[in-house]
Amino acid sequence: MISLDQVRHVAKLARLAIPEEKLPDFTQKLEGILEYVAILNEVDVTGVEPTSHALKMSNVLREDVVRPGLSLDAVLQNAPDKDGAFFKVPKVISCIR
């Protein structure tokens, strides 16, 4: 059985804001998913080659279609840190002189 704290932790890792009153429902749904995965883990796959795709198709592309994008507020809504209209991320490159 999954605890509410475990669901909160998974939600935090996925950067999902789940209201407290909806946690029991999400807990039940996550338990159902994990039960299904447990069933899949019991399937005998001896002799079945690993695949990355169910169908042997490659380079199946769709036509480009111009569609409206998200608003700036919607884009930045789940950003862990922002500065005005920009994502704020930790520095990963430094200059060596």
Residue frames relative to the residue before (quaternion, step in Angstrom):
aa qw qx qy qz dx dy dz
M 1.0000 0.0000 0.0000 0.0000 0.00 0.00 0.00
I 0.3490 -0.7401 0.5444 0.1846 3.54 -0.99 0.87
S 0.3524 -0.7387 0.5353 0.2088 3.57 -0.95 0.86
L 0.6385 -0.5113 0.4064 0.4071 3.54 -1.29 0.33
D 0.6218 0.5469 -0.3435 0.4430 3.59 1.06 -0.71
Q 0.6388 0.5134 -0.3287 0.4693 3.59 1.04 -0.73
V 0.6410 0.5028 -0.3246 0.4805 3.59 1.02 -0.75
R 0.6190 0.5271 -0.3436 0.4700 3.60 1.00 -0.77
H 0.6592 0.5193 -0.3054 0.4500 3.58 0.95 -0.92
V 0.6587 0.4921 -0.3056 0.4802 3.59 0.90 -0.91
A 0.6402 0.5197 -0.3242 0.4635 3.59 0.97 -0.83
K 0.6477 0.5130 -0.3218 0.4623 3.59 0.96 -0.82
L 0.6499 0.5159 -0.3158 0.4601 3.59 0.95 -0.87
A 0.7178 0.4159 -0.2319 0.5079 3.57 1.07 -0.78
R 0.3814 -0.7440 0.4577 0.3025 3.56 1.35 0.01
L 0.3821 0.6881 -0.5070 0.3514 3.53 0.90 1.05
A 0.2568 -0.7463 0.5957 0.1489 3.55 -0.94 0.92
I 0.0030 -0.8083 0.5867 -0.0483 3.57 -0.13 1.30
P 0.4249 -0.7026 0.5038 0.2683 3.60 -0.68 1.04
E 0.6267 -0.5846 0.3740 0.3544 3.57 -1.04 0.82
E 0.6783 0.5076 -0.3002 0.4382 3.60 0.96 -0.83
K 0.6845 0.4664 -0.2879 0.4806 3.61 1.22 -0.35
L 0.4373 0.7274 -0.4420 0.2901 3.60 1.25 -0.15
P 0.6476 0.5061 -0.3595 0.4419 3.68 0.84 -0.73
D 0.6432 0.5177 -0.3232 0.4623 3.60 1.00 -0.79
F 0.6700 0.4834 -0.2966 0.4790 3.59 0.94 -0.88
T 0.6028 0.5551 -0.3540 0.4508 3.58 1.08 -0.69
Q 0.6617 0.5037 -0.2960 0.4698 3.57 0.92 -0.94
K 0.6683 0.4985 -0.3038 0.4611 3.60 0.92 -0.87
L 0.6605 0.4998 -0.3103 0.4665 3.58 0.95 -0.84
E 0.6124 0.5355 -0.3447 0.4684 3.59 1.05 -0.72
G 0.6441 0.5255 -0.3159 0.4574 3.59 0.98 -0.82
I 0.6447 0.5145 -0.3136 0.4705 3.56 0.98 -0.84
L 0.6893 0.4799 -0.2862 0.4611 3.58 0.88 -0.94
E 0.6039 0.5334 -0.3559 0.4734 3.61 1.11 -0.61
Y 0.6459 0.5091 -0.3181 0.4716 3.59 1.00 -0.80
V 0.6394 0.5130 -0.3251 0.4714 3.60 0.98 -0.81
A 0.6208 0.5362 -0.3425 0.4580 3.60 1.02 -0.74
I 0.6281 0.5166 -0.3290 0.4800 3.59 1.04 -0.75
L 0.6569 0.5100 -0.3103 0.4605 3.59 0.94 -0.87
N 0.6300 0.5469 -0.3344 0.4384 3.59 1.06 -0.69
E 0.6555 0.5150 -0.3080 0.4586 3.60 1.19 -0.42
V 0.5023 0.6628 -0.4255 0.3570 3.61 1.23 -0.23
D 0.3816 -0.7101 0.5476 0.2244 3.57 -0.94 0.94
V 0.0545 -0.8198 0.5699 -0.0137 3.57 -0.50 1.21
T 0.2422 0.7812 -0.5321 0.2188 3.57 1.18 0.53
G 0.8206 0.2105 -0.1798 0.4999 3.56 -0.81 1.02
V 0.5956 0.5352 -0.3760 0.4663 3.58 1.24 -0.02
E 0.3488 -0.7534 0.5199 0.2013 3.55 -0.65 1.11
P 0.5162 -0.6286 0.4741 0.3370 3.58 -1.02 0.75
T 0.0621 -0.7911 0.6081 0.0218 3.56 -1.05 0.76
S 0.3780 -0.7030 0.5471 0.2522 3.51 -1.21 0.45
H 0.7740 0.1815 -0.1055 0.5973 3.58 1.25 -0.37
A 0.5187 -0.6499 0.4591 0.3128 3.57 -1.05 0.73
L 0.7708 0.2532 -0.1328 0.5693 3.58 1.09 -0.72
K 0.4277 -0.6919 0.5148 0.2707 3.57 -1.09 0.69
M 0.3318 0.7037 -0.5497 0.3042 3.54 0.31 1.29
S 0.0243 -0.7953 0.6052 0.0271 3.54 -1.07 0.65
N 0.8426 0.1661 -0.1499 0.4899 3.51 -1.24 0.60
V 0.3109 0.7131 -0.5561 0.2927 3.56 0.90 0.92
L 0.0057 0.8342 -0.5467 0.0722 3.52 -0.22 1.31
R 0.3483 -0.7054 0.5716 0.2331 3.52 -1.19 0.54
E 0.5992 -0.5394 0.4388 0.3968 3.53 -1.25 0.31
D 0.4704 -0.6415 0.5190 0.3127 3.56 -1.09 0.67
V 0.0455 -0.7825 0.6209 -0.0089 3.52 -0.91 0.97
V 0.3658 -0.7176 0.5481 0.2255 3.56 -0.83 0.98
R 0.0527 0.7825 -0.6159 0.0752 3.54 -0.79 1.09
P 0.5764 -0.5783 0.4243 0.3916 3.57 -1.11 0.49
G 0.3727 -0.7314 0.5304 0.2118 3.55 -1.04 0.80
L 0.6768 -0.4666 0.3728 0.4304 3.52 -1.34 -0.13
S 0.5237 -0.5951 0.4941 0.3570 3.54 -1.22 0.44
L 0.6619 -0.5023 0.3715 0.4143 3.57 -1.24 0.40
D 0.6441 0.5241 -0.3241 0.4531 3.59 0.96 -0.84
A 0.6610 0.5030 -0.3091 0.4631 3.59 0.95 -0.85
V 0.6444 0.5263 -0.3202 0.4531 3.59 0.99 -0.82
L 0.7577 0.3926 -0.2036 0.4798 3.58 0.88 -0.94
Q 0.4005 0.7674 -0.4416 0.2362 3.58 1.28 -0.21
N 0.8030 0.2668 -0.1331 0.5160 3.61 0.84 -0.90
A 0.3653 0.7294 -0.5034 0.2848 3.58 1.21 0.30
P 0.4518 -0.6982 0.4738 0.2898 3.61 -0.82 0.89
D 0.7871 -0.0076 0.0092 0.6167 3.59 1.14 -0.56
K 0.0282 0.8011 -0.5962 0.0441 3.57 -0.97 0.83
D 0.1882 -0.7417 0.6336 0.1143 3.51 -1.31 0.44
G 0.8011 -0.1233 0.0395 0.5843 3.56 -0.10 1.27
A 0.7999 -0.2403 0.2127 0.5070 3.56 -0.71 -1.12
F 0.6364 0.5372 -0.3138 0.4561 3.59 1.23 0.37
F 0.4794 -0.6008 0.5445 0.3357 3.55 -1.25 0.50
K 0.2033 -0.7564 0.6073 0.1327 3.57 -0.98 0.80
V 0.0098 -0.8163 0.5749 -0.0549 3.56 -0.58 1.19
P 0.5964 -0.5632 0.4150 0.3936 3.58 -1.16 0.44
K 0.5422 -0.6091 0.4714 0.3359 3.55 -1.14 0.67
V 0.0998 -0.8179 0.5659 0.0304 3.57 -0.83 0.98
I 0.7325 0.3118 -0.1986 0.5717 3.58 1.25 -0.25
S 0.0411 -0.7916 0.6090 0.0286 3.55 -0.97 0.80
C 0.4662 -0.6608 0.5127 0.2885 3.55 -1.20 0.57
I 0.1675 -0.7536 0.6281 0.0975 3.53 -0.97 0.89
R 0.0569 -0.8152 0.5763 -0.0014 3.55 -0.65 1.09
